[in-house]
Amino acid sequence: MTSQPEITDLRSALRFLSQIPGQLVCTDEAVDPIAELSGVYRYIGAGGTTMRPTKSGPAMVFNNIKGFPGARVNIGMLADRKRVAMLLGTTIDRLGFHMCDALNHPIDPVFVPKAQAPSQEVVHLASEPGFDIRKLIPAPTNTPVDAGPFITMGLCCASDPETGETDVTIHRLCLQGPDTLSMFISMGRHLGTFRDKYEKENKAMPITINIGLDPAVYIAACFEAPSTPLGFNELSIAGALRKKAVELVEAVSINGKSLAKAEIVIEGELLPHERMVEDVNSHTGRAMPEFPGYNGPANPSLPIVKVKAVTTRVNPIMQTCIGCSEEHVNLAGIPTEASIIQLIGKAIPGFLKNVYAASCGGGKLMAVLQVGKRTPADEGRQGQAALLAFSAFCELKNVFLVDEDVDPFDMDDVLFAMTTRYQGNLDTTFLPNIRSHQLDPSQDPRYNNAIRARGLACKTIFDCTVPWSIKEEFVRAPFLEVPDYEKYLTPSAKPLEL
C-alpha cells in the first residue's frame, strides 16, 4: 500500500500528478475541440480499444481551446492503471481489492453551505439573454463523424421521487441546442429507474451533471448492481477511498444537489415523454466511440435534458475522455474487478487470487480470473467462480480462467496459458442468449439470427487452468531469483569496444 495522496478535487489531483515525472503534460498549443483534441490524445495516451496506433501516456491539460478564450480541457486523468493506483494510494495489482474495501466501509456524503461550494463561484442562468451552453462548455467531439459535442465525464446526480435516495452515474450527453442536451441511458441504470417513475407521473426529473471531479468520485460512481443496489449512494465509496465525506451543495435553479467541488455543474430537468434523434444537428448517422471501440449508430430516440443553469468555478477546467480509451476501461473495469472479488470471496474464500477486467474488453466484456487450486476438491471450482463473475457483473461476456503462475494483467501470459493449457472442445463452456451489453455490435440478430434480441450474448468461459491431477507436468521453467538485478542496469564507465 502506498501513502494516501491529499486529493479532494480535480485541481489537487492535477497538482499531485504535476510532481510525478511523466504523468502530466500541459500545452499552450492551440487545439480545436472538434475532433482535433481527441485526435491528438489518441496518439499520446488514449490506449484501450482505440484504433491503433495508440498507447498509454500522460494525462494532458490543453490551455488554448479554439473558440473558447480562457478555457482549459483535461483529458486522460485515469487513462493509465498505474496512474489510477497512484491517485488512489494503492498499487496496480491491488486496485480491485482497494475498491472492495471502500465498498465495505462507506462514508456518506455531507452538505455544505453554498458559500463553501467552489462549483457555484460563477452562475449562468438559462433565463438570461444570450445563454448558450455550447458557448460556455468546450465539449469535444471524439471523431469528425460524432453526432455532436459530447460530455463524456459528466456525473449525473438525481434522486428517487418515492424514497429520496440519491444515485450518481456517468451517461453520454450530447449538446444539442442553447439549453438542450440528449442523454443516453443504458439498460438497468438506476437513473433510468428514477426517470421511469417521474415519467409515469408526467413530471420532469431534476438532475445535475457534474464535470471535473476528484478521480475517486468518478471511479466510485461506476459501481453497478448487485454490488451497489438501488438506493446505494456510490458517493459513499468515494468518501471511503479518501477517508473523508464527499461534499454536496443544493442546486441554485432546481430542487436537486450537486458536487460542491466540481469544476462545472449543469442543472436541468429530464423531460417526461419527450425524445430526440441523437444526430439531429450533424446527420452523420453516428453517435460517438464507446468502450467496444466502435462509433455506433446515432440513437433515434433519446431523453431530453432542459438546462436551467450552469455553475462553475472561476476559470473552470473541462474534463473529458475518449469513449474507447483506457480511461473508460479503468472507470468501468476497476469497480467490476471489485464486484467480482467481493462475490467470489464470499462464496469460495481464498480461491480467487486476482481479477483483471481486461482492456481489450473495454473493462466490461472480458475478465481474467486468477485462481489457486489448493486440493483435489478445488478442481471444478474455477467454473463456479466464472459463473459467480457473471452474476457479479451482468454485462460481462467472456471469462478466462488462469492459474497462480500466470499474470492476469499480462495478456501475452494469458494467451500463453490458453495456448498450452486449453483445448477448445474440452475447456470451453457456452451460455447462450443471456443479457449482456447493448453496445457490443455482435450482440444483434443481424449478426446471427440465433441471437433473439439486441444485447443478448453467448457468454463464454475459457478454462485455461491445469487439471489438478497433472499439475506437476506444467511447472514453468524455474529461473534463479536475483533480488538485486537492477544493479546490472548501471551504465558501464568504459566505452563499448566493438
SEKOL-909355 format. One record per residue (C-alpha): x, y, z. Coordinates in Angstrom, 1 decimal, padded with zeros to 4 digits, always signed. Layout:
# SEKOL-909355
NODE  X  Y  Z;
...
***
This chain:
# SEKOL-909355
NODE  +000.0  +000.0  +000.0;
NODE  +001.3  +003.5  -000.9;
NODE  +000.6  +006.6  +001.1;
NODE  -002.8  +008.2  +000.6;
NODE  -002.4  +011.4  -001.6;
NODE  -004.1  +014.6  -000.4;
NODE  -006.7  +014.9  -003.2;
NODE  -010.1  +016.3  -002.9;
NODE  -010.9  +017.6  -006.4;
NODE  -009.6  +017.8  -009.9;
NODE  -007.2  +020.6  -009.2;
NODE  -005.5  +018.8  -006.3;
NODE  -005.3  +015.7  -008.5;
NODE  -003.5  +017.7  -011.2;
NODE  -001.1  +019.2  -008.7;
NODE  -000.3  +015.8  -007.4;
NODE  +000.4  +014.5  -010.9;
NODE  +002.5  +017.5  -011.8;
NODE  +005.0  +016.4  -009.2;
NODE  +005.5  +013.0  -010.7;
NODE  +007.7  +012.9  -013.9;
NODE  +005.9  +011.7  -017.0;
NODE  +002.4  +011.8  -015.6;
NODE  +001.1  +015.2  -016.8;
NODE  +001.7  +017.4  -019.8;
NODE  +000.2  +020.9  -020.1;
NODE  +000.3  +022.6  -023.5;
NODE  -000.4  +026.1  -024.8;
NODE  -000.6  +024.9  -028.4;
NODE  -004.0  +025.9  -029.9;
NODE  -006.3  +022.9  -030.4;
NODE  -009.8  +022.5  -031.9;
NODE  -012.2  +020.7  -029.6;
NODE  -014.0  +019.3  -032.7;
NODE  -012.1  +016.1  -033.3;
NODE  -008.6  +017.5  -033.1;
NODE  -008.2  +017.4  -029.3;
NODE  -009.1  +013.7  -029.1;
NODE  -007.1  +013.1  -032.3;
NODE  -004.0  +014.4  -030.6;
NODE  -004.6  +012.4  -027.4;
NODE  -005.3  +009.2  -029.4;
NODE  -001.5  +009.2  -030.2;
NODE  -000.3  +010.3  -026.8;
NODE  -002.2  +008.4  -024.2;
NODE  -005.6  +007.0  -025.2;
NODE  -004.9  +003.2  -025.3;
NODE  -007.9  +001.0  -024.6;
NODE  -009.8  -000.2  -027.6;
NODE  -008.9  +002.9  -029.6;
NODE  -007.8  +002.1  -033.2;
NODE  -004.1  +001.7  -033.4;
NODE  -001.6  +003.4  -033.3;
NODE  -002.3  +004.4  -029.7;
NODE  -000.6  +003.9  -026.4;
NODE  -000.7  +004.7  -022.7;
NODE  +000.8  +008.0  -021.8;
NODE  +000.5  +011.1  -019.6;
NODE  -002.7  +013.0  -018.7;
NODE  -002.9  +016.3  -020.5;
NODE  -004.3  +019.8  -020.0;
NODE  -004.9  +021.9  -023.1;
NODE  -004.8  +025.6  -022.2;
NODE  -005.7  +027.1  -025.6;
NODE  -009.0  +025.8  -026.9;
NODE  -010.1  +027.3  -030.3;
NODE  -013.3  +029.2  -029.9;
NODE  -013.2  +029.2  -026.1;
NODE  -010.9  +032.0  -024.8;
NODE  -009.5  +031.2  -021.4;
NODE  -011.0  +027.7  -021.3;
NODE  -009.0  +024.6  -020.4;
NODE  -009.6  +020.9  -021.0;
NODE  -008.2  +018.0  -019.1;
NODE  -008.1  +014.5  -020.7;
NODE  -006.6  +011.2  -019.7;
NODE  -006.6  +011.6  -015.9;
NODE  -007.5  +007.9  -015.5;
NODE  -006.1  +006.6  -018.8;
NODE  -003.3  +004.5  -017.2;
NODE  -003.8  +001.9  -014.5;
NODE  -000.5  +002.9  -012.7;
NODE  -001.7  +006.5  -012.6;
NODE  -005.1  +005.4  -011.2;
NODE  -003.3  +003.4  -008.4;
NODE  -001.1  +006.4  -007.5;
NODE  -004.2  +008.7  -007.4;
NODE  -006.0  +006.3  -005.1;
NODE  -003.0  +005.5  -002.9;
NODE  -002.6  +001.8  -003.8;
NODE  -000.7  -000.4  -006.3;
NODE  -001.8  -001.6  -009.8;
NODE  -002.4  -005.2  -008.8;
NODE  -004.4  -004.3  -005.7;
NODE  -006.9  -001.8  -007.2;
NODE  -009.8  -004.2  -007.2;
NODE  -009.2  -005.1  -003.5;
NODE  -008.7  -001.5  -002.6;
NODE  -012.1  -000.6  -004.1;
NODE  -013.7  -003.7  -002.5;
NODE  -012.5  -002.4  +000.9;
NODE  -014.0  +001.0  +000.3;
NODE  -017.3  -000.6  -000.8;
NODE  -017.5  -002.4  +002.5;
NODE  -016.7  +000.7  +004.6;
NODE  -018.7  +003.6  +003.1;
NODE  -018.7  +007.2  +004.3;
NODE  -021.9  +009.1  +003.5;
NODE  -021.6  +012.4  +001.7;
NODE  -022.4  +015.7  +003.6;
NODE  -023.9  +019.0  +002.6;
NODE  -022.1  +022.3  +002.8;
NODE  -023.4  +025.9  +002.5;
NODE  -023.4  +027.5  -000.9;
NODE  -020.8  +029.9  +000.2;
NODE  -018.4  +027.0  +000.7;
NODE  -019.0  +025.5  -002.7;
NODE  -016.4  +026.4  -005.3;
NODE  -018.6  +024.9  -008.0;
NODE  -021.0  +027.9  -007.6;
NODE  -018.5  +030.7  -007.8;
NODE  -019.9  +031.7  -011.2;
NODE  -023.6  +031.3  -012.1;
NODE  -025.1  +031.4  -015.6;
NODE  -028.9  +031.1  -015.7;
NODE  -030.7  +029.8  -018.8;
NODE  -033.2  +032.6  -018.4;
NODE  -030.5  +035.2  -019.1;
NODE  -030.3  +036.8  -022.6;
NODE  -027.8  +035.0  -024.8;
NODE  -027.4  +031.9  -022.7;
NODE  -025.9  +029.1  -024.8;
NODE  -024.4  +026.0  -023.2;
NODE  -022.5  +025.3  -026.4;
NODE  -020.5  +028.5  -025.9;
NODE  -020.0  +028.0  -022.1;
NODE  -018.6  +024.5  -022.2;
NODE  -015.8  +023.4  -024.6;
NODE  -017.2  +019.9  -025.0;
NODE  -015.2  +018.0  -027.6;
NODE  -016.1  +015.6  -030.3;
NODE  -014.0  +012.4  -030.4;
NODE  -014.2  +011.9  -034.2;
NODE  -015.3  +014.0  -037.2;
NODE  -018.4  +011.9  -037.5;
NODE  -019.7  +012.2  -034.0;
NODE  -023.3  +013.2  -033.5;
NODE  -022.1  +016.4  -031.9;
NODE  -020.1  +017.8  -028.9;
NODE  -020.3  +015.3  -026.1;
NODE  -019.9  +015.5  -022.3;
NODE  -018.2  +012.2  -021.6;
NODE  -017.2  +012.8  -017.9;
NODE  -020.5  +014.2  -016.7;
NODE  -021.5  +012.6  -013.4;
NODE  -025.3  +012.7  -013.4;
NODE  -026.9  +013.1  -010.0;
NODE  -030.6  +012.5  -009.3;
NODE  -032.9  +011.2  -006.6;
NODE  -035.7  +008.6  -006.4;
NODE  -039.1  +010.5  -006.3;
NODE  -040.5  +008.0  -003.8;
NODE  -037.6  +007.4  -001.4;
NODE  -035.4  +010.4  -001.9;
NODE  -032.4  +008.2  -002.3;
NODE  -029.7  +009.6  -004.5;
NODE  -027.7  +007.9  -007.3;
NODE  -024.8  +009.0  -009.4;
NODE  -024.0  +007.6  -012.9;
NODE  -022.0  +008.6  -015.9;
NODE  -024.0  +008.9  -019.1;
NODE  -023.2  +010.2  -022.6;
NODE  -024.7  +013.6  -023.1;
NODE  -024.7  +015.5  -026.4;
NODE  -025.0  +019.2  -026.6;
NODE  -028.0  +019.8  -029.0;
NODE  -029.0  +023.4  -028.5;
NODE  -028.6  +026.5  -026.3;
NODE  -030.3  +024.8  -023.4;
NODE  -030.8  +021.3  -024.6;
NODE  -028.9  +018.0  -024.1;
NODE  -029.7  +014.5  -025.2;
NODE  -029.0  +011.7  -022.7;
NODE  -028.2  +008.0  -023.5;
NODE  -029.2  +005.8  -020.6;
NODE  -028.0  +002.2  -020.8;
NODE  -030.4  -000.6  -019.7;
NODE  -030.5  -001.2  -016.0;
NODE  -029.1  +002.1  -014.8;
NODE  -030.6  +003.4  -011.6;
NODE  -031.2  +006.9  -013.0;
NODE  -033.3  +005.2  -015.7;
NODE  -035.4  +003.7  -012.9;
NODE  -035.9  +007.1  -011.4;
NODE  -036.8  +008.6  -014.7;
NODE  -039.4  +006.0  -015.3;
NODE  -041.1  +006.8  -012.0;
NODE  -041.1  +010.6  -012.8;
NODE  -042.4  +009.9  -016.4;
NODE  -045.2  +007.7  -015.1;
NODE  -046.4  +010.7  -013.1;
NODE  -045.7  +013.0  -016.1;
NODE  -043.2  +015.0  -014.1;
NODE  -039.7  +016.3  -015.1;
NODE  -036.8  +014.8  -013.1;
NODE  -034.4  +017.3  -011.6;
NODE  -030.8  +016.4  -012.5;
NODE  -027.3  +017.9  -012.1;
NODE  -024.4  +017.0  -014.4;
NODE  -021.1  +017.4  -012.6;
NODE  -017.9  +017.8  -014.5;
NODE  -014.3  +018.0  -013.3;
NODE  -014.0  +015.9  -010.2;
NODE  -011.8  +014.0  -007.8;
NODE  -010.8  +010.8  -009.6;
NODE  -012.0  +008.8  -006.6;
NODE  -015.6  +010.1  -007.2;
NODE  -015.6  +009.0  -010.9;
NODE  -014.2  +005.5  -010.1;
NODE  -016.7  +005.0  -007.2;
NODE  -019.6  +006.1  -009.4;
NODE  -019.1  +003.3  -011.8;
NODE  -020.1  +000.5  -009.4;
NODE  -023.2  -001.3  -010.5;
NODE  -025.7  -003.7  -009.1;
NODE  -025.6  -006.1  -007.3;
NODE  -022.6  -004.6  -005.5;
NODE  -024.5  -001.3  -005.3;
NODE  -028.2  -002.0  -005.3;
NODE  -030.9  +000.6  -006.0;
NODE  -030.7  +003.1  -003.1;
NODE  -027.0  +002.8  -002.5;
NODE  -025.2  +006.1  -003.0;
NODE  -021.9  +005.4  -004.7;
NODE  -020.5  +008.7  -003.4;
NODE  -020.1  +006.9  -000.1;
NODE  -017.5  +004.7  -001.7;
NODE  -015.6  +007.8  -002.8;
NODE  -015.7  +009.0  +000.8;
NODE  -014.2  +005.7  +002.0;
NODE  -011.5  +006.0  -000.6;
NODE  -010.5  +009.4  +000.7;
NODE  -011.4  +008.7  +004.3;
NODE  -013.4  +011.9  +004.1;
NODE  -017.0  +012.6  +003.1;
NODE  -017.8  +013.9  -000.4;
NODE  -019.3  +017.4  -000.1;
NODE  -022.7  +018.2  -001.7;
NODE  -024.5  +021.5  -002.1;
NODE  -028.1  +022.5  -003.0;
NODE  -028.5  +023.4  -006.7;
NODE  -029.3  +027.1  -007.5;
NODE  -032.1  +026.6  -010.0;
NODE  -033.7  +023.2  -009.4;
NODE  -034.7  +021.0  -006.4;
NODE  -031.5  +018.9  -006.6;
NODE  -028.0  +018.6  -005.4;
NODE  -024.6  +018.8  -006.9;
NODE  -021.0  +018.2  -006.0;
NODE  -019.6  +021.2  -004.2;
NODE  -016.0  +020.8  -005.6;
NODE  -016.9  +020.2  -009.2;
NODE  -015.4  +022.4  -011.9;
NODE  -018.7  +022.7  -013.8;
NODE  -022.2  +021.8  -012.9;
NODE  -025.1  +021.7  -015.4;
NODE  -028.5  +022.0  -013.7;
NODE  -031.6  +020.9  -015.5;
NODE  -034.7  +018.7  -015.8;
NODE  -035.1  +015.4  -017.7;
NODE  -038.3  +016.0  -019.6;
NODE  -041.1  +013.3  -019.5;
NODE  -042.2  +011.7  -022.8;
NODE  -040.0  +014.0  -024.9;
NODE  -037.4  +012.4  -027.2;
NODE  -035.0  +013.5  -029.9;
NODE  -032.7  +012.0  -032.5;
NODE  -029.1  +011.9  -031.3;
NODE  -027.6  +013.3  -034.6;
NODE  -030.3  +015.9  -035.1;
NODE  -027.7  +018.5  -035.9;
NODE  -024.9  +016.6  -037.7;
NODE  -026.9  +014.0  -039.5;
NODE  -023.9  +011.7  -039.6;
NODE  -025.8  +008.6  -038.5;
NODE  -023.2  +008.0  -035.8;
NODE  -023.1  +008.6  -032.1;
NODE  -019.5  +008.6  -030.6;
NODE  -016.9  +006.0  -029.9;
NODE  -017.9  +003.8  -027.0;
NODE  -015.9  +001.2  -025.0;
NODE  -016.1  -001.6  -027.6;
NODE  -014.1  +000.6  -029.9;
NODE  -016.8  +001.4  -032.5;
NODE  -018.5  +004.6  -033.3;
NODE  -022.0  +003.1  -033.1;
NODE  -025.2  +004.4  -034.7;
NODE  -026.9  +007.5  -033.5;
NODE  -029.8  +006.7  -031.3;
NODE  -033.1  +007.6  -032.9;
NODE  -034.9  +008.4  -029.7;
NODE  -033.2  +009.8  -026.6;
NODE  -034.5  +011.6  -023.5;
NODE  -034.0  +015.4  -023.3;
NODE  -032.4  +017.4  -020.6;
NODE  -033.6  +021.0  -020.5;
NODE  -030.9  +023.1  -018.9;
NODE  -031.8  +025.6  -016.2;
NODE  -028.4  +026.9  -015.2;
NODE  -024.7  +026.3  -015.4;
NODE  -022.5  +027.0  -012.4;
NODE  -018.7  +026.9  -012.4;
NODE  -015.5  +027.7  -010.6;
NODE  -013.6  +030.8  -011.7;
NODE  -011.7  +029.7  -014.8;
NODE  -013.1  +026.2  -014.8;
NODE  -011.4  +023.1  -016.2;
NODE  -013.5  +021.0  -018.5;
NODE  -012.8  +017.3  -018.1;
NODE  -013.3  +014.8  -020.9;
NODE  -012.3  +011.3  -022.1;
NODE  -012.2  +009.4  -025.3;
NODE  -015.0  +006.9  -025.2;
NODE  -013.0  +003.9  -026.3;
NODE  -009.8  +004.9  -024.3;
NODE  -008.1  +003.2  -021.4;
NODE  -009.7  +005.9  -019.2;
NODE  -013.1  +004.4  -020.0;
NODE  -011.6  +000.9  -019.4;
NODE  -010.4  +001.8  -015.9;
NODE  -013.6  +003.6  -015.0;
NODE  -015.7  +000.6  -015.8;
NODE  -013.2  -002.2  -015.1;
NODE  -011.8  -001.4  -011.7;
NODE  -015.2  -001.4  -010.0;
NODE  -016.0  -004.6  -012.0;
NODE  -013.0  -006.2  -010.5;
NODE  -014.0  -005.2  -007.0;
NODE  -017.5  -006.6  -007.6;
NODE  -016.2  -010.0  -008.7;
NODE  -013.7  -010.1  -005.8;
NODE  -016.5  -009.4  -003.4;
NODE  -018.9  -012.1  -004.6;
NODE  -016.4  -014.9  -005.3;
NODE  -014.6  -014.1  -002.0;
NODE  -017.8  -014.7  -000.1;
NODE  -018.7  -017.9  -002.0;
NODE  -015.3  -019.6  -002.2;
NODE  -013.0  -018.0  +000.3;
NODE  -009.3  -017.9  -000.6;
NODE  -009.8  -019.4  -004.1;
NODE  -009.7  -016.2  -006.2;
NODE  -006.3  -014.6  -006.2;
NODE  -006.9  -011.6  -008.6;
NODE  -009.1  -010.3  -011.3;
NODE  -008.4  -008.1  -014.4;
NODE  -011.2  -006.5  -016.4;
NODE  -009.1  -006.5  -019.5;
NODE  -008.5  -003.5  -021.7;
NODE  -009.5  -005.4  -024.8;
NODE  -013.0  -005.9  -023.4;
NODE  -013.4  -002.2  -022.6;
NODE  -013.4  -003.0  -018.8;
NODE  -016.9  -004.6  -019.2;
NODE  -017.0  -007.5  -021.7;
NODE  -014.0  -009.6  -020.6;
NODE  -012.4  -010.6  -017.3;
NODE  -009.4  -012.7  -016.4;
NODE  -009.7  -014.6  -013.1;
NODE  -006.6  -015.9  -011.5;
NODE  -007.4  -018.8  -009.2;
NODE  -005.5  -021.1  -006.9;
NODE  -006.4  -024.8  -006.7;
NODE  -005.4  -026.0  -003.2;
NODE  -006.7  -029.6  -003.1;
NODE  -008.2  -032.1  -005.5;
NODE  -011.6  -030.9  -004.2;
NODE  -010.9  -027.5  -005.8;
NODE  -011.0  -029.0  -009.3;
NODE  -014.1  -027.6  -011.0;
NODE  -014.5  -024.7  -008.7;
NODE  -012.9  -022.5  -011.3;
NODE  -016.1  -022.9  -013.3;
NODE  -018.2  -022.0  -010.3;
NODE  -016.0  -018.8  -009.9;
NODE  -016.7  -017.9  -013.5;
NODE  -020.4  -018.2  -013.1;
NODE  -020.2  -016.0  -010.0;
NODE  -018.3  -013.4  -012.0;
NODE  -021.2  -013.3  -014.5;
NODE  -023.5  -012.8  -011.5;
NODE  -021.3  -010.1  -010.0;
NODE  -021.3  -008.0  -013.3;
NODE  -024.2  -008.8  -015.7;
NODE  -022.6  -007.1  -018.7;
NODE  -019.6  -009.5  -018.6;
NODE  -019.3  -011.6  -021.8;
NODE  -016.1  -013.7  -021.7;
NODE  -014.2  -015.1  -018.7;
NODE  -010.7  -016.5  -018.9;
NODE  -009.5  -018.7  -016.0;
NODE  -005.8  -019.0  -015.3;
NODE  -003.5  -020.4  -012.6;
NODE  -001.5  -018.6  -009.9;
NODE  +001.7  -018.7  -012.1;
NODE  +000.0  -016.7  -014.8;
NODE  +000.0  -012.9  -014.6;
NODE  -003.7  -012.0  -015.2;
NODE  -002.7  -008.4  -016.1;
NODE  -000.4  -009.6  -018.9;
NODE  -002.5  -010.6  -021.9;
NODE  +000.5  -012.3  -023.5;
NODE  +000.8  -014.5  -020.4;
NODE  -003.0  -015.2  -020.5;
NODE  -002.7  -016.2  -024.2;
NODE  +000.3  -018.4  -023.2;
NODE  -002.0  -020.2  -020.8;
NODE  -004.7  -020.5  -023.5;
NODE  -002.2  -021.9  -025.9;
NODE  -000.6  -024.5  -023.6;
NODE  -003.3  -025.3  -021.1;
NODE  -006.6  -025.2  -023.0;
NODE  -008.3  -027.5  -025.5;
NODE  -011.2  -025.7  -027.3;
NODE  -013.5  -028.8  -027.4;
NODE  -012.9  -029.6  -023.7;
NODE  -012.3  -026.4  -021.8;
NODE  -015.0  -024.1  -023.3;
NODE  -018.4  -023.5  -021.7;
NODE  -021.1  -021.7  -023.7;
NODE  -024.0  -019.9  -022.0;
NODE  -026.2  -018.7  -024.9;
NODE  -028.8  -015.9  -025.0;
NODE  -028.0  -014.2  -021.7;
NODE  -028.3  -010.4  -021.3;
NODE  -025.0  -008.6  -021.7;
NODE  -024.4  -005.1  -023.1;
NODE  -026.4  -003.5  -025.9;
NODE  -023.3  -001.6  -027.3;
NODE  -021.5  -004.7  -028.3;
NODE  -022.2  -004.7  -032.0;
NODE  -022.0  -008.6  -032.3;
NODE  -024.9  -008.9  -029.9;
NODE  -027.5  -008.3  -032.5;
NODE  -029.9  -010.5  -034.5;
NODE  -028.4  -009.0  -037.7;
NODE  -025.1  -010.6  -036.7;
NODE  -026.7  -014.0  -036.5;
NODE  -030.5  -014.8  -036.4;
NODE  -029.9  -017.2  -033.5;
NODE  -029.5  -014.1  -031.3;
NODE  -033.0  -013.4  -030.1;
NODE  -032.7  -009.7  -029.3;
NODE  -030.1  -006.9  -029.2;
NODE  -028.0  -007.1  -026.1;
NODE  -028.2  -010.9  -025.7;
NODE  -024.9  -012.7  -025.8;
NODE  -023.4  -016.2  -025.8;
NODE  -021.4  -015.8  -022.6;
NODE  -018.2  -018.0  -022.7;
NODE  -015.9  -019.5  -020.1;
NODE  -012.3  -020.3  -021.3;
NODE  -010.8  -022.6  -018.7;
NODE  -007.0  -022.2  -019.2;
NODE  -006.1  -023.8  -015.8;
NODE  -004.1  -027.0  -015.4;
NODE  -006.1  -030.1  -014.2;
NODE  -005.1  -030.7  -010.6;
NODE  -004.2  -034.3  -011.3;
NODE  -001.3  -033.3  -013.7;
NODE  -000.1  -030.1  -012.1;
NODE  +003.5  -031.4  -011.9;
NODE  +003.7  -031.6  -015.7;
NODE  +003.0  -027.9  -016.1;
NODE  +005.7  -026.3  -013.9;
NODE  +007.1  -023.3  -015.7;
NODE  +010.9  -023.1  -016.3;
NODE  +012.4  -022.1  -012.9;
NODE  +014.8  -019.2  -013.1;
NODE  +017.3  -018.1  -010.4;
NODE  +015.9  -015.3  -008.2;
NODE  +018.2  -012.3  -008.3;
NODE  +016.7  -009.7  -006.0;
NODE  +019.4  -007.0  -006.8;
NODE  +019.2  -007.4  -010.5;
NODE  +018.8  -003.6  -011.0;
NODE  +022.4  -003.0  -010.2;
NODE  +023.3  -004.5  -013.5;
NODE  +021.5  -001.7  -015.2;
NODE  +024.1  +000.9  -014.1;
NODE  +025.9  +002.1  -017.2;
NODE  +029.5  +001.0  -017.6;
NODE  +032.1  +003.7  -017.1;
NODE  +034.1  +002.2  -020.0;
NODE  +033.2  +002.8  -023.6;
NODE  +031.8  -000.1  -025.6;
NODE  +034.6  -001.7  -027.6;
NODE  +033.4  -003.2  -030.9;
***
